[in-house]
């Protein structure tokens, strides 16, 4: 037979071993793929867990903020017609307490303690005090009898009073020593204090009546109006009110509720001017629905009136 030609060392050796090596090099690394997938699953689950923990923490903190009671804010409001003797007059503005099955007697007591602690000259409760009947919530409202102010405590209805039976609560707060202002006015030593019923009362024929509350007054005196909903500010401007005190919005209560509240209300929270009338809107001392506030903590506001003559 012819002699066998020597093999070129540069050429790979033939045979099963070489073929197997080539196939092995061509296959993907299955272990590395599984490791990458596991890492992505871990990261996704970690992010979901962190988001859930953050949401739970936010809700928990928002609930704690409601149940511990409102904080106290202080706002200075100059009034051109206010006499010098009334400079520094303090009005404690209380709105949207929402006494009910969840926010009961202990909540009312915390609100009363906070209000009395400000040593106000006058207390203005501007609606949405309750969510329920006197028969059910009478004991929870009893701490209101301990409210103390030099010129007394006054009350106007909110929309939730009409859901609960407004007249029974008007009668009951009077029994507790709080004076209801039903489209009425009280002449105080330094200014007129007026109150109008909530617009929800129009369904029962007992809505706001600005003429009855403000129509025949001396416009040379400053006028402070209690009205639950900020939307009546334009009526207040027409009747020469110097300052309107309102609530209703809760400041949005739950973010981003402030943007929704802004669609229905001229002012969501704080002090703004409309012509010659200033409007102050409290975020409220309680909560409606779930007892949770996020981005809009509850408050009681001490409005300190200032005289230009001081």
FITIMI-919840 format. One record per residue (C-alpha): y, z, x; residue in one letter. Coordinates in steps of 0.02 Angstrom, whole numbers, padded with zeros to 5 digits, always signed. Example, Ala and Ser with C-alpha at 12.3 -4.5 7.8 and 13.67 -1.06 7.14 Angstrom:
# residues 2
-00225+00390+00615A
-00053+00357+00684S
//
This chain:
# residues 310
+00000+00000+00000X
+00180-00030+00057X
+00260+00118+00141X
+00365+00233+00027X
+00551+00214+00054X
+00638+00376+00102X
+00745+00455-00038X
+00934+00455-00021X
+00987+00637-00004X
+01148+00601-00102X
+01049+00554-00258X
+00994+00697-00374X
+00812+00730-00383X
+00727+00663-00537X
+00618+00766-00647X
+00622+00893-00784X
+00725+01018-00685X
+00871+00899-00663X
+00870+00846-00844X
+00864+01025-00905X
+01014+01068-00795X
+01117+00928-00868X
+01075+00976-01047X
+01118+01156-01011X
+01288+01110-00940X
+01329+01007-01095X
+01293+01148-01220X
+01440+01265-01273X
+01435+01448-01224X
+01378+01527-01388X
+01412+01703-01326X
+01594+01665-01286X
+01621+01590-01459X
+01550+01743-01544X
+01662+01856-01439X
+01818+01757-01489X
+01772+01765-01673X
+01740+01951-01665X
+01910+01978-01583X
+01999+01881-01721X
+01909+01979-01857X
+01954+02143-01772X
+02139+02095-01758X
+02146+02039-01940X
+02065+02200-02001X
+02179+02305-01891X
+02334+02219-01959X
+02274+02241-02139X
+02238+02424-02107X
+02409+02450-02029X
+02494+02365-02178X
+02397+02473-02301X
+02439+02630-02205X
+02624+02582-02198X
+02626+02548-02386X
+02539+02712-02425X
+02659+02805-02311X
+02811+02724-02391X
+02751+02765-02567X
+02706+02941-02515X
+02877+02970-02438X
+02962+02893-02590X
+02865+03011-02704X
+02905+03161-02596X
+03089+03115-02602X
+03090+03119-02793X
+02988+03278-02811X
+03089+03379-02685X
+03247+03347-02787X
+03408+03247-02765X
+03523+03257-02616X
+03710+03288-02636X
+03837+03150-02601X
+04024+03175-02593X
+04150+03040-02636X
+04340+03056-02634X
+04429+02957-02770X
+04621+02948-02773X
+04699+02929-02945X
+04880+02875-02960X
+04915+02976-03118X
+04830+03136-03062X
+04954+03280-03043X
+04967+03373-02879X
+04892+03530-02957X
+04728+03436-02986X
+04711+03377-02806X
+04533+03418-02749X
+04463+03435-02926X
+04272+03419-02911X
+04163+03330-03039X
+03975+03342-03016X
+03904+03178-03081X
+03724+03191-03142X
+03632+03041-03210X
+03455+02982-03248X
+03366+03149-03230X
+03225+03080-03338X
+03147+03246-03388X
+02974+03201-03449X
+02787+03229-03430X
+02794+03203-03240X
+02968+03268-03196X
+02965+03429-03296X
+03042+03602-03292X
+03031+03624-03103X
+03123+03460-03078X
+03260+03513-03200X
+03277+03679-03110X
+03298+03591-02942X
+03434+03480-03015X
+03526+03629-03091X
+03516+03726-02928X
+03585+03577-02830X
+03728+03553-02954X
+03777+03736-02958X
+03770+03741-02769X
+03916+03618-02761X
+04027+03739-02859X
+04100+03601-02968X
+04252+03614-03079X
+04166+03504-03209X
+03991+03433-03236X
+03968+03258-03307X
+03792+03214-03365X
+03802+03027-03393X
+03642+02987-03489X
+03455+02961-03474X
+03427+03146-03467X
+03256+03141-03552X
+03103+03036-03593X
+03025+03117-03745X
+03051+03228-03897X
+03133+03399-03900X
+02970+03469-03971X
+02879+03415-03812X
+03015+03434-03681X
+03122+03577-03746X
+03050+03703-03621X
+03073+03579-03478X
+03257+03559-03522X
+03292+03747-03535X
+03360+03765-03356X
+03510+03661-03411X
+03575+03820-03493X
+03608+03887-03317X
+03733+03750-03272X
+03899+03826-03218X
+04070+03745-03197X
+04247+03808-03224X
+04286+03676-03356X
+04110+03661-03426X
+03969+03534-03432X
+03978+03374-03536X
+03849+03246-03590X
+03843+03067-03653X
+03690+02973-03712X
+03595+02844-03612X
+03477+02710-03674X
+03325+02823-03652X
+03398+02953-03770X
+03389+02821-03907X
+03208+02786-03862X
+03174+02973-03880X
+03283+03015-04031X
+03464+03032-03980X
+03527+03150-04115X
+03396+03282-04082X
+03447+03287-03899X
+03633+03289-03940X
+03601+03442-04047X
+03487+03523-03918X
+03601+03506-03767X
+03740+03584-03872X
+03624+03733-03901X
+03601+03743-03712X
+03789+03756-03684X
+03822+03574-03637X
+03957+03484-03737X
+03911+03310-03802X
+04052+03182-03805X
+04007+03060-03944X
+04144+02928-03935X
+04262+03073-03909X
+04391+03142-03790X
+04432+03313-03721X
+04606+03349-03655X
+04585+03451-03495X
+04732+03534-03404X
+04754+03389-03281X
+04677+03235-03360X
+04586+03168-03513X
+04395+03168-03510X
+04317+03042-03630X
+04140+02992-03668X
+04061+02846-03762X
+03887+02825-03832X
+03769+02708-03743X
+03762+02526-03795X
+03581+02552-03851X
+03654+02650-03996X
+03721+02490-04072X
+03547+02463-04144X
+03572+02621-04245X
+03755+02593-04285X
+03810+02727-04163X
+03858+02623-04011X
+04011+02645-03900X
+04179+02657-03988X
+04319+02646-03860X
+04455+02653-03990X
+04390+02818-04057X
+04373+02890-03882X
+04532+02822-03803X
+04638+02732-03932X
+04774+02860-03970X
+04790+02951-03804X
+04943+02971-03693X
+04924+02837-03560X
+05039+02932-03446X
+04892+03050-03412X
+04745+03004-03302X
+04585+02965-03396X
+04406+02989-03336X
+04271+02906-03441X
+04086+02951-03450X
+03982+02798-03496X
+03799+02778-03453X
+03795+02591-03416X
+03913+02509-03292X
+03924+02352-03401X
+04058+02430-03512X
+04182+02434-03367X
+04283+02290-03441X
+04311+02390-03601X
+04366+02535-03493X
+04492+02424-03403X
+04564+02364-03569X
+04587+02544-03626X
+04676+02601-03469X
+04539+02711-03397X
+04572+02767-03219X
+04393+02812-03172X
+04227+02774-03256X
+04072+02876-03211X
+03904+02791-03242X
+03721+02786-03194X
+03579+02683-03269X
+03539+02573-03119X
+03446+02701-03011X
+03518+02602-02866X
+03369+02487-02893X
+03245+02632-02867X
+03115+02524-02779X
+03163+02392-02652X
+03204+02252-02690X
+03251+02317-02863X
+03434+02329-02813X
+03444+02139-02818X
+03371+02133-02993X
+03486+02274-03049X
+03632+02175-02978X
+03595+02032-03099X
+03627+02144-03249X
+03758+02266-03185X
+03929+02238-03107X
+03900+02381-02983X
+03728+02445-02933X
+03782+02601-02839X
+03938+02676-02765X
+04124+02655-02795X
+04210+02491-02837X
+04377+02442-02913X
+04405+02331-03066X
+04590+02302-03089X
+04672+02472-03107X
+04506+02554-03151X
+04382+02625-03026X
+04196+02631-03065X
+04075+02752-02985X
+03888+02724-03014X
+03765+02860-02966X
+03588+02817-02909X
+03525+02957-03021X
+03436+03123-02997X
+03262+03071-03053X
+03154+02917-03076X
+03085+02814-03218X
+02905+02755-03222X
+02816+02803-03060X
+02906+02950-02978X
+02940+02845-02823X
+03100+02786-02740X
+03107+02666-02594X
+03273+02619-02517X
+03371+02707-02656X
+03357+02897-02637X
+03404+03007-02784X
+03570+03095-02783X
+03697+03206-02869X
+03873+03152-02827X
+04023+03267-02812X
+04174+03159-02852X
+04328+03243-02779X
+04486+03183-02863X
+04639+03159-02754X
+04821+03151-02807X
+04943+03029-02728X
+05073+03165-02749X
+04983+03289-02637X
//
